[in-house]
Amino acid sequence: RIRRERYLLDFLGSIEVTAPKGESVVSAAIGQIILQMNNVCPCRCTLEISDIGLRMLNAQAGLRDPLVGSGNRIQHKKEQKSNIDYFFSLLQITYCGYQMLDEKYYFAFITRHPSSHFRYACHVFRTTPEMANLAEAVGRAFYRFYNRFVEVTLPLESILDSSECSNCFV
């Protein structure tokens, strides 16, 4: 059974970063995205954290896709509206963090590009002080994922079953 935790957040945007982890990388990405915002309203979304990954869903159907484009958050009249649904596998996530800058709270995570192991993107959300446990929720998801991985790849029963091992010393 997959456990899920959902959080309602303001998605500010994504930006390519040069490193897979680090507080300084996240701080720089948050700063760059804030500069790009220019008084444009963020996109309200639900971030679902589960044992297999992070899923970003549009909180309001029919809003434009915030990950399309080169950081320009202005919607053109002819632009197609879409239902946002992005999934980031835990295997792609290299870092996550929660920071306070200028008395505002931010949550961000860094992902590895699916086709290139040397490209990374930082995805930034504005939060509230009450949501400081976001990073902890991602940590719990990694913990459950790792435990499930160990159960599948190294089942304890097969290691302890000495009847199948003819070369074992008992």
DSSP file with accessible surface (Angstrom, degrees, kcal/mol):
  #  RESIDUE AA STRUCTURE BP1 BP2  ACC     N-H-->O    O-->H-N    N-H-->O    O-->H-N    TCO  KAPPA ALPHA  PHI   PSI    X-CA   Y-CA   Z-CA
    1    1 A R              0   0  263      0, 0.0     2,-0.4     0, 0.0     0, 0.0   0.000 360.0 360.0 360.0 128.9    0.0    0.0    0.0
    2    2 A I        -     0   0   58     48,-0.0     2,-0.3    49,-0.0    48,-0.0  -0.702 360.0-142.5 -88.8 128.4    1.4    3.4   -1.0
    3    3 A R        -     0   0  151     -2,-0.4    48,-0.8   138,-0.1     2,-0.4  -0.722  18.8-167.1 -90.7 141.2    1.3    6.1    1.6
    4    4 A R  E     -A   50   0A 120     -2,-0.3     2,-0.4    46,-0.2    46,-0.2  -0.982  14.0-169.8-131.7 141.2    0.5    9.7    0.3
    5    5 A E  E     -A   49   0A  47     44,-2.3    44,-3.3    -2,-0.4     2,-0.4  -0.995  15.1-156.3-126.2 134.6    0.8   13.1    1.9
    6    6 A R  E     -A   48   0A 153     -2,-0.4     2,-0.4    42,-0.2    42,-0.2  -0.925  10.4-176.5-118.6 140.5   -0.7   16.1    0.2
    7    7 A Y  E     -A   47   0A  25     40,-2.0    40,-3.1    -2,-0.4     2,-0.6  -0.996  22.4-136.9-134.0 136.2    0.2   19.8    0.5
    8    8 A L  E     +A   46   0A  72     -2,-0.4     2,-0.3    38,-0.2    38,-0.2  -0.832  42.0 161.1 -94.1 118.2   -1.4   22.8   -1.1
    9    9 A L  E     -A   45   0A   1     36,-3.0    36,-3.0    -2,-0.6     2,-0.7  -0.851  45.1-110.5-133.5 167.4    1.4   25.1   -2.3
   10   10 A D  E     -AB  44 126A  32    116,-1.8   116,-3.0    -2,-0.3     2,-0.5  -0.915  31.8-145.5-101.1 114.6    2.2   28.0   -4.6
   11   11 A F  E     -AB  43 125A   1     32,-3.5    32,-2.1    -2,-0.7   114,-0.2  -0.707  18.9-179.8 -82.0 123.0    4.4   26.8   -7.4
   12   12 A L  E     -     0   0A   3    112,-2.6     2,-0.3    -2,-0.5   113,-0.2   0.763  47.8 -88.9 -94.3 -30.5    6.8   29.6   -8.4
   13   13 A G  E     - B   0 124A   7    111,-1.3   111,-2.8    30,-0.1     2,-0.3  -0.845  31.3 -90.4 147.6 178.7    8.7   27.8  -11.2
   14   14 A S  E     - B   0 123A  36     52,-0.3     2,-0.3    -2,-0.3   109,-0.2  -0.941  30.5-176.1-127.2 149.1   11.6   25.6  -12.2
   15   15 A I  E     - B   0 122A  26    107,-2.0   107,-3.1    -2,-0.3     2,-0.2  -0.996  31.0-108.2-146.6 143.4   15.1   26.5  -13.2
   16   16 A E  E     - B   0 121A 109     -2,-0.3     2,-0.3   105,-0.2   105,-0.3  -0.539  37.8-168.2 -72.5 136.6   18.1   24.6  -14.4
   17   17 A V  E     - B   0 120A  14    103,-2.1   103,-0.9    -2,-0.2     9,-0.0  -0.846  24.9-134.0-123.3 162.8   20.9   24.3  -11.8
   18   18 A T  S    S+     0   0  142     -2,-0.3    -1,-0.1   101,-0.1   103,-0.0   0.626  84.1  51.5 -93.6 -15.3   24.5   23.2  -12.1
   19   19 A A  S    S-     0   0   27      3,-0.1    -2,-0.1     1,-0.1    99,-0.0  -0.918  71.3-134.4-125.8 152.7   24.8   20.9   -9.1
   20   20 A P  S    S+     0   0   44      0, 0.0     2,-0.3     0, 0.0    90,-0.2   0.611  82.5   7.3 -81.2 -11.4   22.7   18.0   -7.8
   21   21 A K        +     0   0  140     88,-0.1     4,-0.1    74,-0.0    74,-0.1  -0.985  68.9 100.5-160.1 167.2   22.5   19.2   -4.1
   22   22 A G     >  -     0   0   20     -2,-0.3     4,-2.0     2,-0.1     5,-0.2  -0.062  59.4-108.7 123.7 141.1   23.3   21.8   -1.6
   23   23 A E  H  > S+     0   0   93      1,-0.2     4,-2.8     2,-0.2     5,-0.2   0.872 118.8  54.0 -60.4 -39.3   21.7   24.6    0.4
   24   24 A S  H  > S+     0   0   92      2,-0.2     4,-2.3     1,-0.2    -1,-0.2   0.876 106.9  51.3 -66.9 -34.5   23.6   27.2   -1.6
   25   25 A V  H  > S+     0   0   23      2,-0.2     4,-2.3     1,-0.2    -2,-0.2   0.938 112.8  45.2 -66.0 -45.1   22.2   25.7   -4.9
   26   26 A V  H  X S+     0   0    0     -4,-2.0     4,-2.7     2,-0.2     5,-0.2   0.926 112.4  51.4 -65.4 -43.3   18.7   25.9   -3.6
   27   27 A S  H  X S+     0   0   42     -4,-2.8     4,-2.4     1,-0.2    -1,-0.2   0.920 111.3  47.4 -60.2 -44.3   19.1   29.4   -2.2
   28   28 A A  H  X S+     0   0   57     -4,-2.3     4,-2.5     2,-0.2    -1,-0.2   0.910 112.3  49.7 -63.9 -41.5   20.5   30.6   -5.6
   29   29 A A  H  X S+     0   0    1     -4,-2.3     4,-2.5     2,-0.2     5,-0.2   0.925 110.8  49.4 -64.4 -42.9   17.6   28.9   -7.5
   30   30 A I  H  X S+     0   0    1     -4,-2.7     4,-2.5     1,-0.2     5,-0.2   0.941 111.6  49.7 -61.1 -45.4   15.0   30.5   -5.2
   31   31 A G  H  X S+     0   0   29     -4,-2.4     4,-2.0    -5,-0.2    -2,-0.2   0.916 111.3  48.3 -60.6 -42.5   16.6   33.9   -5.6
   32   32 A Q  H  X S+     0   0   94     -4,-2.5     4,-1.7     1,-0.2    -1,-0.2   0.908 112.3  48.2 -65.9 -41.3   16.7   33.6   -9.4
   33   33 A I  H  X S+     0   0    3     -4,-2.5     4,-1.3     2,-0.2    -2,-0.2   0.906 109.2  53.1 -68.3 -38.2   13.1   32.5   -9.6
   34   34 A I  H  X S+     0   0   57     -4,-2.5     4,-0.8     1,-0.2     3,-0.5   0.922 108.9  50.3 -61.8 -41.5   11.9   35.3   -7.3
   35   35 A L  H  < S+     0   0  136     -4,-2.0     3,-0.3     1,-0.2    -1,-0.2   0.871 110.4  50.1 -63.6 -34.9   13.7   37.8   -9.6
   36   36 A Q  H  < S+     0   0   93     -4,-1.7    37,-0.3     1,-0.2    -1,-0.2   0.717  94.9  74.3 -75.6 -20.7   11.9   36.2  -12.7
   37   37 A M  H ><  -     0   0   19     -4,-1.3     3,-1.3    -3,-0.5    -1,-0.2   0.881  68.2-174.8 -64.1 -43.0    8.5   36.4  -11.0
   38   38 A N  T 3< S-     0   0  128     -4,-0.8     3,-0.1    -3,-0.3    -3,-0.1   0.906  74.9 -49.1  45.3  56.8    8.1   40.3  -11.5
   39   39 A N  T 3  S+     0   0  173      1,-0.2     2,-0.4     0, 0.0    -1,-0.3   0.726  99.4 143.8  61.5  21.8    4.8   40.5   -9.5
   40   40 A V    <   -     0   0   44     -3,-1.3    -1,-0.2     1,-0.0    34,-0.1  -0.782  56.5-109.3 -90.1 136.7    3.2   37.6  -11.5
   41   41 A C        -     0   0  107     -2,-0.4    -1,-0.0    -3,-0.1     0, 0.0  -0.409  33.1-120.6 -66.2 138.3    0.9   35.4   -9.4
   42   42 A P        -     0   0   31      0, 0.0     2,-0.6     0, 0.0   -30,-0.2  -0.236  28.9-101.5 -72.3 168.5    2.2   31.9   -8.7
   43   43 A C  E     -A   11   0A  11    -32,-2.1   -32,-3.5    20,-0.0     2,-0.3  -0.815  30.7-132.8 -95.7 121.6    0.4   28.8   -9.7
   44   44 A R  E     +A   10   0A  92     -2,-0.6    15,-1.9   -34,-0.2    16,-0.5  -0.591  40.7 159.8 -74.9 128.5   -1.6   27.1   -6.9
   45   45 A C  E     -AC   9  58A   2    -36,-3.0   -36,-3.0    -2,-0.3     2,-0.5  -0.959  41.0-117.7-146.3 165.2   -0.9   23.3   -6.9
   46   46 A T  E     -AC   8  57A  33     11,-3.2    11,-2.9    -2,-0.3     2,-0.6  -0.920  21.8-155.1-104.2 127.7   -1.1   20.2   -4.8
   47   47 A L  E     -AC   7  56A   0    -40,-3.1   -40,-2.0    -2,-0.5     2,-0.6  -0.934   9.4-162.5-103.9 116.9    2.2   18.5   -4.1
   48   48 A E  E     -AC   6  55A   8      7,-3.2     7,-2.7    -2,-0.6     2,-0.6  -0.900   0.7-162.7-103.8 120.4    1.6   14.8   -3.4
   49   49 A I  E     +AC   5  54A   0    -44,-3.3   -44,-2.3    -2,-0.6     2,-0.2  -0.908  21.5 161.3-105.8 121.9    4.5   13.0   -1.7
   50   50 A S  E     -A    4   0A   4      3,-2.5     3,-0.3    -2,-0.6   -46,-0.2  -0.770  55.0 -90.8-131.7 179.6    4.4    9.2   -1.8
   51   51 A D  S    S+     0   0    1    -48,-0.8     3,-0.1    -2,-0.2   -47,-0.1   0.592 124.8  39.9 -68.0 -12.8    6.6    6.2   -1.4
   52   52 A I  S    S-     0   0   70      1,-0.3    38,-2.0    37,-0.1    39,-0.3   0.579 123.5 -55.7-114.3 -14.9    7.5    6.3   -5.1
   53   53 A G  E     - D   0  89A   0     -3,-0.3    -3,-2.5    36,-0.3     2,-0.4  -0.993  57.4 -64.3 167.2-171.5    7.8   10.0   -5.9
   54   54 A L  E     -CD  49  88A   0     34,-2.8    34,-3.4    -2,-0.3     2,-0.5  -0.929  38.0-164.1-111.7 131.3    6.5   13.5   -5.9
   55   55 A R  E     -CD  48  87A  81     -7,-2.7    -7,-3.2    -2,-0.4     2,-0.6  -0.969   5.7-155.1-120.0 130.9    3.5   14.4   -8.0
   56   56 A M  E     -CD  47  86A   1     30,-3.1    30,-2.4    -2,-0.5     2,-0.4  -0.926  18.2-179.2-107.9 120.0    2.5   18.0   -8.8
   57   57 A L  E     -CD  46  85A  39    -11,-2.9   -11,-3.2    -2,-0.6    28,-0.2  -0.932  32.8-107.4-121.8 143.9   -1.1   18.5   -9.6
   58   58 A N  E     -C   45   0A  16     26,-1.8   -13,-0.2    -2,-0.4     3,-0.1  -0.459  18.4-152.6 -66.2 131.4   -3.0   21.7  -10.6
   59   59 A A  S    S+     0   0   42    -15,-1.9     2,-0.4     1,-0.2   -14,-0.2   0.747  88.1  40.0 -76.5 -23.2   -5.2   22.9   -7.7
   60   60 A Q  S >  S-     0   0  111    -16,-0.5     3,-1.2    -3,-0.0    -1,-0.2  -0.980  90.8-126.0-129.0 119.6   -7.6   24.5  -10.2
   61   61 A A  T 3  S+     0   0   90     -2,-0.4    22,-0.1     1,-0.2     3,-0.1  -0.281  90.1  32.8 -62.4 144.6   -8.4   22.7  -13.5
   62   62 A G  T 3  S+     0   0   33      1,-0.3    -1,-0.2    20,-0.1     2,-0.2   0.477  81.1 133.2  91.2   2.3   -7.8   24.7  -16.6
   63   63 A L    <   -     0   0   51     -3,-1.2    19,-1.1    18,-0.1    -1,-0.3  -0.531  63.1 -94.8 -82.1 157.4   -4.8   26.7  -15.6
   64   64 A R        -     0   0   23     17,-0.2    17,-0.1    -2,-0.2    -1,-0.1  -0.238  43.2 -96.3 -69.1 160.5   -1.8   26.9  -17.9
   65   65 A D    >   -     0   0   25     15,-0.4     3,-1.0     1,-0.1    -1,-0.1  -0.634  29.5-159.6 -79.9 116.3    1.2   24.6  -17.5
   66   66 A P  T 3  S+     0   0   15      0, 0.0   -52,-0.3     0, 0.0     5,-0.2   0.672  86.5  58.8 -75.4 -15.1    3.9   26.4  -15.4
   67   67 A L  T 3  S+     0   0   46    -54,-0.1     2,-0.4     3,-0.1    -2,-0.0   0.546  86.7  90.6 -90.6  -6.5    6.7   24.1  -16.6
   68   68 A V  S <  S+     0   0   87     -3,-1.0     2,-0.2     2,-0.1     3,-0.1  -0.744  78.3  25.5 -90.9 135.6    6.2   25.0  -20.3
   69   69 A G  S    S-     0   0   63     -2,-0.4     2,-0.2     1,-0.1     4,-0.0  -0.458  99.1 -67.5 107.3 179.2    8.2   28.0  -21.6
   70   70 A S  S    S-     0   0  113     -2,-0.2    -1,-0.1     2,-0.1     3,-0.1  -0.280  90.9 -67.7-105.7  45.4   11.4   29.7  -20.6
   71   71 A G  S    S+     0   0   33      1,-0.3     2,-0.7    -2,-0.2    -2,-0.1   0.368  93.8 135.3  89.4  -6.3   10.4   31.1  -17.3
   72   72 A N        -     0   0   83      1,-0.1    -1,-0.3     2,-0.1   -35,-0.1  -0.658  31.9-174.9 -77.9 115.7    7.9   33.6  -18.8
   73   73 A R        +     0   0   21     -2,-0.7     2,-0.5   -37,-0.3    -1,-0.1   0.283  45.3 111.5 -98.9  11.1    4.9   33.3  -16.6
   74   74 A I        -     0   0  101    -34,-0.1     2,-0.5     1,-0.0    -2,-0.1  -0.738  63.8-136.1 -88.2 128.8    2.6   35.6  -18.7
   75   75 A Q        -     0   0   77     -2,-0.5     2,-0.2   -11,-0.0    -2,-0.1  -0.717  12.5-145.6 -88.2 128.4   -0.2   33.7  -20.4
   76   76 A H    >   -     0   0  113     -2,-0.5     3,-1.3     1,-0.1    -1,-0.0  -0.621  22.0-117.7 -87.7 152.8   -1.0   34.6  -24.0
   77   77 A K  T 3  S+     0   0  215      1,-0.3    -1,-0.1    -2,-0.2    -2,-0.0   0.853 114.3  47.1 -60.3 -35.5   -4.6   34.6  -25.2
   78   78 A K  T 3  S+     0   0  204      2,-0.1    -1,-0.3    -3,-0.0     2,-0.1   0.551  85.8 116.1 -85.1  -5.6   -3.9   31.9  -27.8
   79   79 A E  S <  S-     0   0   62     -3,-1.3     2,-0.2     1,-0.1    -4,-0.0  -0.393  70.8-116.8 -68.0 136.0   -2.0   29.7  -25.3
   80   80 A Q        -     0   0  162     -2,-0.1   -15,-0.4     1,-0.0     2,-0.3  -0.496  22.0-134.6 -71.7 137.5   -3.6   26.3  -24.6
   81   81 A K        -     0   0  130     -2,-0.2     2,-0.3   -17,-0.1   -17,-0.2  -0.699  29.8-178.5 -88.7 146.8   -4.8   25.7  -21.1
   82   82 A S        -     0   0   43    -19,-1.1     2,-0.6    -2,-0.3   -19,-0.1  -0.959  34.2-108.0-144.0 161.4   -3.9   22.3  -19.6
   83   83 A N        -     0   0  112     -2,-0.3     2,-0.4   -21,-0.1   -22,-0.1  -0.817  41.1-131.4 -90.3 119.5   -4.4   20.2  -16.5
   84   84 A I        +     0   0    2     -2,-0.6   -26,-1.8   -20,-0.1     2,-0.2  -0.588  39.3 156.5 -78.0 128.9   -1.0   20.1  -14.8
   85   85 A D  E     +D   57   0A  79     -2,-0.4     2,-0.4   -28,-0.2   -28,-0.2  -0.725   8.8 165.8-153.8  96.9    0.1   16.6  -13.7
   86   86 A Y  E     -D   56   0A  65    -30,-2.4   -30,-3.1    -2,-0.2     2,-0.4  -0.935  16.0-161.9-116.2 141.9    3.9   16.0  -13.3
   87   87 A F  E     -D   55   0A  97     -2,-0.4     2,-0.5   -32,-0.2   -32,-0.2  -0.986   3.5-169.0-125.0 130.3    5.5   13.1  -11.5
   88   88 A F  E     -D   54   0A  21    -34,-3.4   -34,-2.8    -2,-0.4     5,-0.1  -0.969  21.7-135.8-118.2 113.0    9.1   13.0  -10.3
   89   89 A S  E >>  -D   53   0A  30     -2,-0.5     3,-1.6   -36,-0.2     4,-0.9  -0.312  19.1-120.3 -63.2 148.7   10.3    9.6   -9.2
   90   90 A L  T 34 S+     0   0    2    -38,-2.0     3,-0.4     1,-0.3   -37,-0.1   0.815 115.0  64.1 -60.6 -26.3   12.3    9.4   -6.0
   91   91 A L  T 34 S+     0   0  118    -39,-0.3    -1,-0.3     1,-0.2   -38,-0.1   0.762 102.5  48.6 -67.1 -24.8   15.1    8.0   -8.1
   92   92 A Q  T <4 S+     0   0   42     -3,-1.6    20,-2.9    19,-0.1     2,-0.5   0.678  90.5  94.0 -86.0 -20.5   15.3   11.4   -9.9
   93   93 A I  E  <  +E  111   0A  12     -4,-0.9    18,-0.2    -3,-0.4     3,-0.1  -0.634  42.2 170.2 -82.5 124.2   15.3   13.5   -6.7
   94   94 A T  E     -     0   0A  34     16,-2.5     2,-0.3    -2,-0.5    17,-0.2   0.619  63.1  -0.8-106.6 -17.9   18.7   14.4   -5.6
   95   95 A Y  E     -E  110   0A  55     15,-1.2    15,-3.1   -74,-0.1    -1,-0.3  -0.966  52.3-171.2-167.6 149.0   18.0   17.0   -2.9
   96   96 A C  E     +E  109   0A  32     -2,-0.3     2,-0.3    13,-0.3    13,-0.2  -0.987  13.2 172.1-145.0 153.5   15.2   18.9   -1.1
   97   97 A G  E     -E  108   0A   4     11,-2.8    11,-2.5    -2,-0.3     2,-0.4  -0.993  26.2-139.4-158.0 162.3   15.2   21.7    1.3
   98   98 A Y  E     +E  107   0A  50     -2,-0.3     2,-0.3     9,-0.2     9,-0.2  -0.995  31.7 172.8-127.4 125.2   13.1   24.2    3.2
   99   99 A Q  E     -E  106   0A  17      7,-2.9     7,-3.2    -2,-0.4     2,-0.5  -0.956  28.6-140.9-136.9 157.3   14.3   27.8    3.6
  100  100 A M  E     +E  105   0A 101     -2,-0.3     2,-0.4     5,-0.2     5,-0.2  -0.975  25.1 172.2-116.9 125.0   13.2   31.2    4.8
  101  101 A L  E >  S-E  104   0A  51      3,-2.6     3,-1.7    -2,-0.5    -2,-0.0  -0.998  70.0  -8.6-132.2 130.7   14.3   34.3    2.7
  102  102 A D  T 3  S-     0   0  146     -2,-0.4    -1,-0.1     1,-0.3     3,-0.1   0.892 128.4 -57.1  51.0  43.0   13.0   37.8    3.4
  103  103 A E  T 3  S+     0   0  167      1,-0.2     2,-0.3    -3,-0.0    -1,-0.3   0.706 117.0 110.9  62.0  22.5   10.5   36.5    5.9
  104  104 A K  E <   -E  101   0A 107     -3,-1.7    -3,-2.6    24,-0.1     2,-0.4  -0.948  63.5-129.2-122.2 150.7    8.9   34.2    3.3
  105  105 A Y  E     -EF 100 127A  67     22,-0.6    22,-2.7    -2,-0.3     2,-0.4  -0.816  24.3-176.0-106.8 139.1    9.1   30.4    3.4
  106  106 A Y  E     -EF  99 126A   9     -7,-3.2    -7,-2.9    -2,-0.4     2,-0.4  -0.972  14.3-162.0-135.1 144.4   10.1   28.3    0.4
  107  107 A F  E     +EF  98 125A   0     18,-2.4    18,-2.9    -2,-0.4     2,-0.3  -0.982  20.8 171.8-121.1 137.0   10.3   24.6   -0.3
  108  108 A A  E     -EF  97 124A   0    -11,-2.5   -11,-2.8    -2,-0.4     2,-0.3  -0.990  14.9-167.5-144.0 150.3   12.4   23.3   -3.2
  109  109 A F  E     -EF  96 123A   0     14,-1.7    14,-2.8    -2,-0.3     2,-0.4  -0.990  15.4-138.2-137.8 149.9   13.7   20.0   -4.6
  110  110 A I  E     -EF  95 122A   0    -15,-3.1   -16,-2.5    -2,-0.3   -15,-1.2  -0.887  19.8-167.5-107.6 135.0   16.3   19.2   -7.2
  111  111 A T  E     -EF  93 121A   9     10,-2.7    10,-2.1    -2,-0.4     2,-0.3  -0.911  21.2-122.4-122.2 151.4   15.7   16.5   -9.8
  112  112 A R  E     - F   0 120A  72    -20,-2.9     8,-0.2    -2,-0.3     5,-0.1  -0.704  39.7-104.5 -85.4 139.8   18.0   14.8  -12.3
  113  113 A H        -     0   0   64      6,-2.8     3,-0.3     3,-0.5     6,-0.2  -0.412  27.8-127.7 -63.1 137.4   17.0   15.1  -15.9
  114  114 A P  S    S+     0   0   99      0, 0.0    -1,-0.1     0, 0.0     3,-0.1   0.824 104.4  31.4 -61.3 -30.7   15.4   11.8  -17.1
  115  115 A S  S    S+     0   0  102      1,-0.2     2,-0.4     4,-0.0    -2,-0.1   0.571 120.4  48.8-106.1  -8.8   17.7   11.5  -20.2
  116  116 A S    >   -     0   0   35     -3,-0.3     3,-1.1     3,-0.1    -3,-0.5  -0.970  57.9-161.0-135.2 121.3   20.9   13.2  -19.0
  117  117 A H  T 3  S+     0   0  120     -2,-0.4    -1,-0.1     1,-0.2    -2,-0.0   0.455  92.0  57.6 -78.7   0.7   22.5   12.4  -15.6
  118  118 A F  T 3  S+     0   0  179     -6,-0.0     2,-0.4   -99,-0.0    -1,-0.2   0.250  90.3  80.9-115.4  12.0   24.5   15.7  -15.7
  119  119 A R    <   -     0   0  108     -3,-1.1    -6,-2.8    -6,-0.2     2,-0.3  -0.969  57.0-177.6-118.9 138.1   21.5   18.1  -16.0
  120  120 A Y  E     -BF  17 112A  33   -103,-0.9  -103,-2.1    -2,-0.4     2,-0.4  -0.946  11.8-159.8-135.2 151.4   19.5   19.2  -13.0
  121  121 A A  E     -BF  16 111A  27    -10,-2.1   -10,-2.7    -2,-0.3     2,-0.5  -0.987  10.1-145.9-131.6 142.7   16.4   21.3  -12.3
  122  122 A C  E     -BF  15 110A   0   -107,-3.1  -107,-2.0    -2,-0.4     2,-0.5  -0.935  11.0-156.9-109.1 127.8   15.3   23.0   -9.1
  123  123 A H  E     -BF  14 109A   9    -14,-2.8   -14,-1.7    -2,-0.5     2,-0.4  -0.922  13.6-158.5-108.7 124.3   11.5   23.2   -8.5
  124  124 A V  E     -BF  13 108A   0   -111,-2.8  -112,-2.6    -2,-0.5  -111,-1.3  -0.870  12.8-180.0-117.2 136.3   10.5   26.0   -6.1
  125  125 A F  E     -BF  11 107A   0    -18,-2.9   -18,-2.4    -2,-0.4     2,-0.4  -0.960  24.7-131.4-129.2 145.6    7.3   26.5   -4.0
  126  126 A R  E     +BF  10 106A  69   -116,-3.0  -116,-1.8    -2,-0.3   -20,-0.3  -0.833  38.1 169.7 -94.1 135.6    6.2   29.2   -1.6
  127  127 A T  E     - F   0 105A  15    -22,-2.7   -22,-0.6    -2,-0.4  -118,-0.1  -0.579  30.6-106.4-129.1-168.4    4.9   27.8    1.6
  128  128 A T    >   -     0   0   57     -2,-0.2     3,-1.9   -24,-0.1   -24,-0.1  -0.810  36.8-104.0-120.3 163.3    3.8   28.8    5.1
  129  129 A P  G >  S+     0   0   64      0, 0.0     3,-1.1     0, 0.0    -1,-0.0   0.827 118.4  64.4 -58.9 -27.7    5.7   28.3    8.4
  130  130 A E  G 3  S+     0   0  151      1,-0.3     3,-0.4     2,-0.1     0, 0.0   0.679  93.8  62.0 -69.2 -16.7    3.2   25.5    9.3
  131  131 A M  G X   +     0   0   42     -3,-1.9     3,-1.7     1,-0.2    -1,-0.3   0.050  61.7 118.5-100.0  28.3    4.5   23.5    6.3
  132  132 A A  T X   +     0   0   47     -3,-1.1     3,-0.6     1,-0.3     4,-0.4   0.705  64.6  71.3 -65.7 -15.8    8.1   23.1    7.6
  133  133 A N  T 3>  +     0   0   60     -3,-0.4     4,-2.3     1,-0.2    -1,-0.3   0.400  68.2  96.6 -84.5   7.2    7.5   19.3    7.7
  134  134 A L  H <> S+     0   0    0     -3,-1.7     4,-1.9     2,-0.2    -1,-0.2   0.938  85.5  46.1 -58.4 -49.9    7.5   19.1    3.8
  135  135 A A  H <> S+     0   0   28     -3,-0.6     4,-2.2     1,-0.2    -1,-0.2   0.883 111.7  52.9 -62.8 -35.8   11.2   18.1    3.7
  136  136 A E  H  > S+     0   0  122     -4,-0.4     4,-2.5     2,-0.2    -1,-0.2   0.875 105.4  54.4 -66.4 -37.2   10.6   15.6    6.5
  137  137 A A  H  X S+     0   0    0     -4,-2.3     4,-2.1     2,-0.2    -2,-0.2   0.901 108.3  48.8 -63.0 -39.9    7.7   14.1    4.5
  138  138 A V  H  X S+     0   0    1     -4,-1.9     4,-2.4     2,-0.2    -2,-0.2   0.918 110.2  52.4 -65.5 -39.9   10.1   13.6    1.6
  139  139 A G  H  X S+     0   0   39     -4,-2.2     4,-2.2     1,-0.2    -2,-0.2   0.910 108.5  49.8 -61.3 -41.7   12.6   12.0    4.0
  140  140 A R  H  X S+     0   0   90     -4,-2.5     4,-2.5     2,-0.2    -1,-0.2   0.900 109.3  52.3 -64.0 -38.6    9.9    9.6    5.2
  141  141 A A  H  X S+     0   0    0     -4,-2.1     4,-2.6     1,-0.2    -2,-0.2   0.918 109.8  48.5 -63.6 -42.5    9.1    8.7    1.6
  142  142 A F  H  X S+     0   0   72     -4,-2.4     4,-2.8     2,-0.2    -2,-0.2   0.903 110.5  52.3 -62.6 -40.2   12.7    8.0    0.9
  143  143 A Y  H  X S+     0   0  155     -4,-2.2     4,-2.4     2,-0.2    -2,-0.2   0.941 112.1  43.9 -61.9 -47.2   12.9    5.9    4.1
  144  144 A R  H  X S+     0   0   33     -4,-2.5     4,-2.4     2,-0.2    -1,-0.2   0.903 113.8  51.7 -65.4 -39.6    9.9    3.8    3.1
  145  145 A F  H  X S+     0   0   58     -4,-2.6     4,-2.5    -5,-0.2    -2,-0.2   0.937 111.1  47.4 -61.8 -45.7   11.2    3.5   -0.5
  146  146 A Y  H  X S+     0   0  142     -4,-2.8     4,-2.6     2,-0.2     5,-0.2   0.926 111.6  50.0 -63.5 -44.5   14.6    2.2    0.8
  147  147 A N  H  X S+     0   0   54     -4,-2.4     4,-2.2     1,-0.2    -1,-0.2   0.908 112.2  47.4 -61.9 -40.8   13.0   -0.3    3.1
  148  148 A R  H  X S+     0   0   91     -4,-2.4     4,-2.0     2,-0.2    -1,-0.2   0.905 110.8  52.5 -66.3 -39.8   10.8   -1.6    0.4
  149  149 A F  H  X S+     0   0  113     -4,-2.5     4,-2.8     1,-0.2     5,-0.3   0.930 110.3  47.5 -60.7 -44.7   13.8   -1.8   -2.0
  150  150 A V  H  X S+     0   0   43     -4,-2.6     4,-2.6     1,-0.2    -1,-0.2   0.914 109.9  53.3 -65.0 -40.7   15.8   -3.8    0.6
  151  151 A E  H  < S+     0   0  135     -4,-2.2    -1,-0.2    -5,-0.2    -2,-0.2   0.890 115.3  40.6 -60.3 -39.6   12.8   -6.2    1.2
  152  152 A V  H  < S+     0   0  111     -4,-2.0    -2,-0.2    -5,-0.1    -1,-0.2   0.909 123.2  36.3 -78.1 -43.1   12.6   -6.9   -2.5
  153  153 A T  H  < S+     0   0   66     -4,-2.8    -2,-0.2     1,-0.2    -3,-0.2   0.815 130.3  27.6 -84.6 -29.7   16.3   -7.2   -3.4
  154  154 A L  S  < S-     0   0  107     -4,-2.6    -1,-0.2    -5,-0.3     2,-0.1  -0.564  76.6-167.4-130.5  70.6   17.5   -8.8   -0.2
  155  155 A P     >  -     0   0   45      0, 0.0     4,-1.1     0, 0.0     3,-0.4  -0.386  16.8-144.1 -64.7 128.1   14.7  -10.9    1.3
  156  156 A L  H  > S+     0   0  106      1,-0.2     4,-2.4     2,-0.2     5,-0.2   0.846  95.3  63.2 -61.4 -34.2   15.7  -11.9    4.8
  157  157 A E  H  > S+     0   0  144      1,-0.2     4,-1.3     2,-0.2    -1,-0.2   0.902 102.6  48.3 -61.3 -41.0   14.0  -15.3    4.5
  158  158 A S  H  4 S+     0   0   63     -3,-0.4    -1,-0.2     1,-0.2    -2,-0.2   0.832 112.1  49.5 -71.5 -29.0   16.3  -16.4    1.7
  159  159 A I  H  < S+     0   0  109     -4,-1.1    -2,-0.2     1,-0.2    -1,-0.2   0.904 116.1  41.8 -73.8 -39.0   19.4  -15.3    3.6
  160  160 A L  H  < S+     0   0  122     -4,-2.4     2,-1.2     1,-0.1    -2,-0.2   0.636  88.3  99.3 -84.4 -13.8   18.3  -17.1    6.8
  161  161 A D    ><  +     0   0   61     -4,-1.3     3,-0.7    -5,-0.2     4,-0.3  -0.597  46.2 176.9 -78.7  98.5   17.0  -20.3    5.0
  162  162 A S  G >   +     0   0   65     -2,-1.2     3,-0.7     1,-0.2     6,-0.2   0.652  66.8  76.8 -79.7 -14.0   20.0  -22.6    5.5
  163  163 A S  G 3  S+     0   0   98      1,-0.2    -1,-0.2    -3,-0.1    -2,-0.1   0.804  95.4  49.5 -67.6 -25.5   18.2  -25.6    3.8
  164  164 A E  G <  S+     0   0  144     -3,-0.7     2,-0.7    -6,-0.1    -1,-0.2   0.633  97.5  79.4 -86.0 -11.4   18.9  -24.1    0.4
  165  165 A a    X   +     0   0   50     -3,-0.7     3,-0.6    -4,-0.3    -1,-0.1  -0.831  49.1 176.7-105.0 110.3   22.6  -23.4    1.1
  166  166 A S  T 3  S+     0   0  112     -2,-0.7    -1,-0.2     1,-0.2    -4,-0.0   0.705  83.6  49.3 -82.9 -19.7   24.8  -26.5    0.7
  167  167 A N  T 3  S+     0   0  138      2,-0.1    -1,-0.2     0, 0.0     2,-0.2   0.274  84.8 117.9-101.3   9.5   28.0  -24.6    1.4
  168  168 A a    <   -     0   0   61     -3,-0.6     2,-0.6    -6,-0.2    -6,-0.0  -0.523  59.9-135.6 -80.8 145.5   26.8  -22.8    4.6
  169  169 A F              0   0  208     -2,-0.2    -2,-0.1     0, 0.0    -1,-0.0  -0.883 360.0 360.0 -99.3 121.2   28.5  -23.4    7.9
  170  170 A V              0   0  164     -2,-0.6     0, 0.0    -8,-0.0     0, 0.0  -0.872 360.0 360.0-116.7 360.0   25.9  -23.9   10.7
